[in-house]
Amino acid sequence: MSAESGADRHSRMLLTGYFLGLGAIMAVWGARMPAVQQAAHLSTGGLALVLLAAAVGMVAGLQLGGRCARPERLPTLLTTGSLALTGCLVLVGQGESLSALLAAALAFGLAHGILDVAANTAAVRCQNAFGRPIMSGLHAAYSLGASRAGGPSRHGPPLVPDALTLTGAALAALTAHAAHSALFTATGTLLAGAVVAAVPLTRSLSGSDRPTIHADADKLPTLASPGKLWLLAALAAACLLGEGAAADWAAVHLHTLGAPTAASATAFALYSAAMAAGRLTGDRLTAAFGAPTVVRAGAVLAAAGLTIGVAGASAPLALTGWAVFGLGLSTTVPSLITAAGASGAKAVATVTATGYLGLLAGPALIGALASATTLPTALLLPALLAAAVAALAHHALENTTP
């Protein structure tokens, strides 16, 4: 193995760690948010404000990260963004009033957004250095073993769907009876130590993740036009709207079909597990068939799966439908970010921020449609959007992904 390929492999391992660590932080955040609410004596509306502050901070952080994430600044952004995020997690754990939690959540979201852009931008550059797809596998490090603690959200729009990595889920389960403040402090301190220890390797990202001579120049992506960039952003919003719908409404859907509580709670877990499995195989499929083909086929599968699951009006079909929906959408967001990454960090921020807007708006939109019609009818919206992704995938991704 050459020194060059060794540096690329180290960069990939490092970025896998960053994605995994971000997933673990969000797992702890999501799993113990009820304890935060109880400790600060917040009403449901108060907790919704805290989550909204985190969401606002994240959108701002994505935009700030997009402006700052030049190649030479990526190591600094990864390190400082991670340390800020772990520090804010500790502050959230110590918050005992609405005002304190609002400030901590806003800062938490800001750091999250900056880190998200930096990690995805570095991942695109690392993928270019490899000369083959690796983005789906990096995203699998975040979503692997995702599950949902409890039933549908009752706290307003989520910052992210309650995705728990295996590490975060195990940590949350093992410390279920520990004070949330101690868990937040321990998690933040442990991950901050790992970030500091990785500083020498992180610094090498400024050089080792540049496109190398073993990448086929004919396969390197071209810059996306403004119109195509906004199309990528719209498709990301469509996909993440579906993810938000799965996070907040899959269990409710099963419950309306008469499924017991345990089976209802399994719906999002199956969706998340299928998405993780799809991402673990997504890089090989993309290398073999190309991103436009894989995304289009996956979106067709997602649309068909959810439609059958909703129309079937039975719990087994519904569980299968949600799982197929997650599998079908698994490679879409990594491919869209890869396509945006060819145009730089600002493009990554635009696609990511727009996608999160879809994620945040999705649950509320499904709820409004369900109130006006029925829940099964409302849940056809994510299926229709998946069909739209399938129709537009080739135009959006053609010549923008390796």
C-alpha positions, -999 to +999 in steps of 0.1 A: +000+000+000+014+034-010+019+062+014-007+081-006-033+055-003-025+051+034-032+087+040-065+084+022-075+054+043-066+073+075-087+102+064-116+079+058-113+063+092-110+097+108-142+110+091-160+078+100-152+087+136-165+122+132-198+110+117-201+083+144-194+108+172-220+132+158-246+104+158-237+095+194-242+130+205-276+133+188-286+099+203-279+112+238-296+145+231-327+128+218-330+100+243-327+122+274-346+152+263-376+143+285-353+144+315-341+178+304-377+189+303-385+175+337-354+190+353-361+225+341-399+221+347-407+229+311-441+226+296-445+209+262-445+244+247-413+253+265-395+222+253-408+230+218-391+264+220-358+248+231-359+224+201-368+253+178-339+273+191-316+243+183-331+241+148-326+279+142-291+276+154-284+247+131-297+265+100-275+295+109-245+271+115-250+255+082-249+289+064-218+300+085-201+267+079-207+271+041-190+304+041-160+293+062-154+257+050-125+264+026-102+234+022-074+248+044-099+256+071-116+222+073-093+207+100-099+237+122-137+236+116-138+199+124-119+203+156-135+235+169-170+225+157-167+192+176-153+208+208-181+234+207-208+208+202-195+186+231-192+217+253-228+228+244-241+193+252-226+197+287-243+231+290-277+217+280-273+191+307-267+217+333-296+240+322-323+244+348-343+272+333-359+280+300-336+309+293-305+289+300-317+260+278-326+284+250-291+298+249-274+264+252-297+249+225-291+278+201-253+274+205-257+236+202-275+239+169-250+265+157-220+241+164-239+212+149-245+230+117-209+241+113-197+206+120-222+191+096-209+212+067-173+207+076-177+169+079-196+165+046-173+188+027-143+169+039-161+137+030-166+148-006-129+157-009-119+124+007-142+106-018-125+124-047-091+113-034-103+077-033-117+079-068-147+058-059-178+063-038-174+062+000-200+088+011-228+064+017-206+044+041-196+075+060-233+084+064-240+048+076-216+055+105-242+081+117-273+061+110-262+025+117-285+008+142-308+038+143-339+034+165-365+055+182-369+057+219-406+057+226-435+066+204-443+096+183-429+130+192-450+151+214-425+179+218-429+198+185-406+196+155-374+176+161-340+189+154-333+156+137-353+124+136-344+105+168-316+086+152-295+066+176-262+050+165-254+017+181-229+035+204-254+062+214-283+038+218-262+015+241-250+045+261-285+058+265-298+024+276-270+016+300-274+050+317-312+051+317-313+055+355-284+080+357-289+117+359-290+132+325-266+160+335-240+134+344-245+116+311-242+147+291-211+157+309-195+123+306-204+120+269-191+155+261-159+150+280-152+116+264-158+128+229-139+160+234-109+140+246-111+119+214-113+150+193-082+165+210-063+132+206-072+132+169-059+167+162-026+156+145-045+133+121-073+159+115-046+185+105-035+161+077-070+164+061-059+197+045-036+177+022-045+141+021-081+145+010-072+164-022-080+147-054-051+124-063-036+111-096-053+077-091-087+094-096-100+091-132-103+127-145-131+116-167-152+106-137-146+137-116-179+156-111-186+190-128-198+221-111-236+223-106-254+252-122-275+274-098-306+258-111-293+223-107-281+232-072-315+243-061-329+211-077-305+191-055-317+211-025-354+205-033-348+168-037-330+167-003-359+184+013-383+159-003-363+130+010-359+144+045-395+153+047-401+116+043-376+109+071-394+134+094-427+117+085-413+083+094-399+096+127-431+112+139-459+093+122-448+057+115-457+045+150-490+065+149-498+048+116-493+014+131-513+023+161-543+033+140-542-001+124-546-017+158-510-028+163-499-031+199-476-005+213-444-026+209-452-033+172-460+004+167-427+015+181-409-010+158-420+009+127-393+036+128-367+011+140-373-010+109-372+021+087-339+032+103-323-003+102-332-006+065-317+028+058-285+018+075-283-015+056-289+004+023-261+029+031-237+001+039-242-013+004-248+020-013-212+027-022-208-006-041-240-001-059-231+035-069-197+024-081-213-003-102-243+015-117-238+052-110-255+076-086-284+086-110-294+050-115-291+039-079-310+070-066-337+067-092-342+029-086-342+035-048-368+063-050-391+041-071-387+014-045-394+038-017-425+052-034-439+018-041-431+004-007-448+032+013-478+033-011-484-004-006-478-001+031-503+026+035-529+013+011-527-023+025-543-012+058-527-040+077-499-039+103-476-064+086-478-046+053-473-012+070-442-024+088-429-038+055-438-006+037-418+016+062-388-007+060-388-006+022-393+032+023-361+035+044-341+012+022-352+030-010-342+064+003-309+053+019-285+064-008-303+096-018-290+122+006-254+110+004-256+112-034-272+147-033-245+160-009-218+144-031-232+162-062-234+195-043-199+191-030-184+195-064-194+231-062-179+237-028-189+241+009-215+268+002-233+244-021-232+216+006-246+241+031-274+251+007-285+215+000-281+205+037-300+235+051-328+231+026-330+194+034-334+201+071-362+226+064-380+197+048-372+175+078-386+201+102-417+209+082-426+173+073-442+161+106-463+193+109-474+191+073-484+155+076-504+164+107-522+192+089-530+170+060-542+142+083-565+167+101-580+178+068-583+142+053-570+110+069-536+099+081-532+072+054-540+099+028-516+123+043-488+096+043-491+093+006-473+127+003-439+113+012-446+085-014-454+111-040-423+131-032-402+099-035-418+094-070-408+130-079-372+122-068-372+092-091-384+113-120-358+141-115-329+121-101-311+116-135-313+153-144-302+164-110-273+140-106-261+136-142-224+147-145-224+160-109-214+127-092-183+105-099 
